[in-house]
């Protein structure tokens, strides 16, 4: 067994990150969560499980993903901008890292029916991919708004053998897909495994997902040292934040490197008014959502607020509890980027670097270029390019066509 795996940490095993986290769930799920935690702890310390996970990361996922110096952007903005190329992982995003780990765990637990939720569709595709490989049944819940704007990923999931359930209630986006997935899990808890796609939900999910995604940061940390010298680390690590799994995956291995500034970029949408963005850490309050205490967007009556983002994967009114802890402790800084700036970065990276980024990742790139022009000038900025933008091309084309129509 190699030593690059992450084992559970004692404080987080109690289900808390500072004041955040916990298990705010119906009593019917408590036994299932205890079973899951026990299975996870056992597997993460078992050589056979870890060896299989590491082998599949290499042979199935295609890890390690490369580190890439975006030379043209770097010259344009005056800083060394590096991309961690998660867009080159199998299925086109970081989501496969967690789906693979949890899929193997579900198989080990004897759970043959897998439930998942998805926003932009990348977690749904990753879950369906892993289930196809392992011979497991896969049911993916997806908001009807996201089904429409991510039609390509819906087809990919169905092609991979998954059942895609469109959720029309509420805002018909990621929050509502999670609600329906959790209802399914409560109803079928004895036979089903809920494969959560981000660092959200009740303990042990935020811990598990972080650990499976931390392979991103471990690789990036070593790759930066190889590129810049054994004593050199980036000045900034920048990643987009919806639920927060790609950001936590790259942040966590740098947490003890206090010279490295961690910056999470949320969806600023169309403005700062409630309902016009999805920036829980910038504009939210402490509350409970989907089984954990975290930062949440809610109205004056305590109801979960509607959200908006051009990016389906960031369109969520909460965030992982460990991010909330990083925010309150000051270990990470959280900002937001507008739809307009994300779309501009989407086009610029495509034209300048020959890489079409996911709209989610474009939020991180947009902030990184602003950072490079300001306090980050001359510094080394590492951006987690969390996914590729194939899934977003039709949506962006329609928006561009619509803008041209209005101009006429």
N, C-alpha and C positions, 0 to 999 in steps of 0.2 A: 504493500500500500504506500502511495506517495504521501508527502506531508503537506500538500497544498489545500487540503480540505479544511473546512471550518467546523468545529464542534460547538455545541451549545454552551453559552456562557451562563454561569450560575445566576447573576441578577436577572437576566432576561428569561431564564427558565421559570422564574416566578411570575412571569407574564407582564412585567412592568418595565417601562423605559422612563425612569423618573416618575412623574405623575401620570404618565400615559400608558395605554394598553389595557390589559385585563381581559375578563371574560364576561361580557354583558349579554348573555344568551339565555334562551329558554332552558329550563331544567332538563328537558328531553335531550339536549345536546351535550350536557356536561360529561356524561359517561363516554360519548364519542370523542370529545376533545381530550379526555384523559387517556383513552386508548391510543389516539393519534400521537400524543406527546410521548407516551411510553415507546411506541413503535419507532418514532423518529429518533429518540435518544439511543435506542438499541442499534438502529441501522447506521447512524452516524459514527458509531464506535466499532462497527463490524467491518473487518477487512474485506470480506467477500462482496458486501454491498458497495463499499467505496471503490473497490477495484472495478466492478461492473460500471458504476457511474462514470469513473474516469475514462474507461475504455470507450463508452458510448459518447462521451463528450468529444473525444478525438475522432472516432470513426463515423458517428452519426451526425453530430452537431457541427463538426469541423473546427474544433478548438485546437490551439488558441487562435482567436481572431487577431488580425494584425493591428499594429499601431501605425498610423499614417500621418506624416507631416503635410498639412494642407499648405503647400508652398505659395500658391497664388493668393489665397486669402491672407496668409502671413505677410507677404510683401505688400498687399493692399492696405492692411490695417496696422502694421508695425509691431506685431508680436508673433511669437512662435506658436501657432495654433495646431495642435495635434488632435486627430480623431481616433478614438477607440472604435474599431469598425465592427460593431455588433450587427450592422446591416448585412454583413457577410456570413453570419451564422445561418445554419439551416432554418428555413422558413422565413428568413429575412428580418429577424429582430431578436432582441435579448430574451424574449418570452420563452424560448425553447429551453433555456437553462433551468428554469424553475419547473416547467412542465415535465421535463425529463426526470428531475429528481423526485417530484411528487408522484409521477406515474409509476416509477419503480417502487416507491413506498406503498402506493395503493395496491400494486401487484403483490408485494410482500405481505400485506395485511389481508389478502384474499378478497379485496373489493373489486369486482369486475364491472360495476356500473359507475362511470365517472361523470360527475356534474361539473360544468365550468360556466363562467360568465365571460363576456368579452365586450369591449367598447369599440376600439378600432378594428377588432377582428384578429389581431395578431396573437393574442393569448388563445383565442378559440382555435385558430389554425395550429398553433403549437400543441395544444391539448389534443386536437384531433389527430395530428401527426404522430404523437407519442402513443395514443390509444391504438392507432392502426398498426404501429410497429409491435406493440405488446399484445395485440388481440383483445382489446378491451372495448366495451360499449361506451360511447361518448354522446352526451347531451349538452348542448351549448345554448345558454340563454343570452339574448342580445336585444337591446332596445330597438323598436321598429324604426326610429330615426336613423340609428346606426346601420341597421340592415339596408336601408336605402342608400346611405352615403358610402357604405363599404361593401357594395354588391360583389366586388371581385373576391373579397375574403369570405363572404357567405358561400359563394360557389366553391371556393377552395375547401372549406370545411365539409361541405356536402360531398365533394369529390373524394375526400379522405374517409368518408363513411360516417360522419357525425350527423346527428339530428340537430338542426338549428331551430330553436323556439323563439319566435319574435314576440317581444313584450311591448304592448301598446299602452300600458298604464303609466301614470305619472308624467315625467318628462320624456319617457320612452328612450332613455339613454342608459349609461352604465350603472347608475345608482339603482334603477328599476330592474335591470338585468340581475344585479346582485340580490335584490330583494326576492325575486322569483327563484333564483338558484338556492337561496337559503330556505325558502318554503319547501322546495323539493327535497332538500337534505333533511329537514325536520321530519317530513312525511316518510322518507325512505332511508332513515339513518342506519338501519341495520345492514342494508345491502349496498349502500352507495358511498362513494368517496367524493367529497367536495374539493376540487382542485382549484383553489383560489389563485388568481393571477397576479396579485400585487401584495405589497407588505401591509395589507389591511386585514380587518377581521379580528376575531378573538384569538387569544393565545392558544396554540403555538404558531399560528400562521405567520404573523409578522416576522418572527424569529426564523422560521423555516424558509420562507421565501427569501429573506435577506441572505441566509447562509448559502442557498443554492445560487443566488445571483452574485455573491461575492467573488466568484471566479473571475468576473469582469475586472474588478479592482486589483485582485492579486496579480493577474496577468499584466494589467496596465502598469502597475507599480514596478514590476521587474523589467518590462519593456522600456519604460522611461529611463531606468538606470542604464540599460544597455545602449539606448540612443544617446544619452547625455552624459554618462559617466556614473560610476557606482555610488557617488555621494550626492547625486542630483535628483531632485524630485520636482514636479511641476509647481508653479506658484499658485495656480488655480485649477480646481477640478469643477467643471460645469456640466450639469445634466438637467433635463426637463423633469418635471414632477407632476404626475396626475395622482395615482395612488402612491407611486414613488418607488417602484421596484428597481428600475434601471439606475436611478440616482442612488438608492441605498446600496445597490450592488457595486457601484464604483466608489462611493464615499467610504464605506465601512473599512476597507483595508488601509485608508489614509487617515482614519480618525485620530490615531495617536501621533501623526506627523503634524505638529501644530504650526509648522511653517507653511503648510498647504492650506489655502483657503477653499472651503467647500461652498459652492453656490448652486442652489436649486432654483429652477426657472418654471414658474407656474403660468397657466393660461390667463393672460390679461383680457382676452376677448375683445369686446367693443367698448369697454370703459369700466369705471370703478363702481358703478351702481349695482346693487344686488340683482342678480339675474343676468347680468351682462358679461360675467367672467366666471372662472373656476379656480380662483386663487384663495384657497382655504387658509394657507399659512400667512398670506399677506393681509387678508381681510376677514378671516374667520374668528370664531370664538371657541372656547373649550366646551365640548359636549360629547355625547356618545353616538356613534354611528356604526352600524354593522358589527356590533359586538365588542367595540373597543372605545376607550376614551381618547380623544384626539382633537385636532382643530377641525371645525366644521363650519360650513356656510349655512346660517339659519336666519329666519326673519325675526321680527320683534315679538312674535307669539311663540317662538321656540320651534317653529316648523322648519324642516329642511328646505332650503331655498333652491329655486331653479338655477341652473348654470348655463353658460354658453362658452363654447370654444369652437374655432374652425377645425380643431383637432379632436376627433372622437375619443382618442386615448387619454386626453387630459380633461375631458368633460365630466368631472366628478366633484361632488360637494364636500369631500373629506380628503384625508391623506393618512398615510401610515403613521402609527403612534411614535415610532422611533424618530421620524422627521420632526414631529412636534417637540420631542425631547431635545433634538439638536437645535431647533429654533429657540426654545426657551433657555437653553444652556449657552447659547451663542456659538456653538461649535460650527454651525452652518448658517449661511445667510440665504434668505429666500426673497426672490424678486418676481416680477411678472412681465411678460412680453405680450404685446397686442397681436390680434389676428393679422393686422396689416403688416407688422414687422416680421412675423413668422412667415407669411406668404412671400415677402420680399427676400428673406433668407433662403426659402425653398428654391426660388428662382435663381438667386445668386450662386448658391453652392452648385446647383446643376450646371450653370453656364461656366463658372470659373474653375471648378474642380472636376467636372465630369462625374459627379456623384449626385443622384437624386435622393435627398433625405426624406424620411418620414416627416409629416407635418409636426409631430410631437418633437422630434429631434431638431427641427428647424427653429423651434423656440429657443433651444439651448444655443444653437449657432448664432442666432440673432443677438442674444445677450453677449456671447463671447466676443463678437466683433465690436460691439459697443464698449465692452471692457477693454479690448485691445487699443481702441482709440483714446481711452482715458487713463485710468489708474493702472491698467494692465499693459501699457505701452512698454515694449522691450522685454516683457515677461514671457514665461512659458505657460500656456493655457491648454489644458487637456479637456476635450469635449467628448462626452459619451454620445457617439452617433448611434442611438439606440435601435434604429430600424431604417429600412429603405422605403422609398416613397412610391413604389409601384401602386400600392393600394390607394394612394391619394391623387393619382394623376387625373383620373376622370373627374373627381370632385373639383380639382383646381382648374381644369379645362373649362368646366361648366361655369365656374365663378368668373373666369377670364372672359368667356363668351358673353356672360351676363353684363359684365362691366363695359364691354365694347358696345353691347346693345343699348345700354343707358347713355353712353357717350354719343351715340348717333341720335 
